[in-house]
Amino acid sequence: MAEIESHSGRWVQLNVGDAKSGVIVGGLEKEGKEIDVLVNNARYWIFGAMECFEKDEVRRMMERPCMSAAYA
């Protein structure tokens, strides 16, 4: 981290499940900043038969790892 910051870089932690992440990215773009690296380590698990869960909960579990980069 120190090496990145010594070259005017900065670390920004985003939560892809939080709508505020888009606001943060939009703010960076307005400042003329670019995202050079995006690390996606989003995880979301539910255990059991899919029939036991609400449709929205299953959708969130399926979308988060697949769509998180698009949301950020």
Sequence and secondary structure as in RCSB ss.txt:
>XXXX:A:sequence
MAEIESHSGRWVQLNVGDAKSGVIVGGLEKEGKEIDVLVNNARYWIFGAMECFEKDEVRRMMERPCMSAAYA
>XXXX:A:secstr
 HHHHHTT       TTSTHHHHHHHHHHHTT               S GGGS HHHHHHHHHHHHHHHHH 
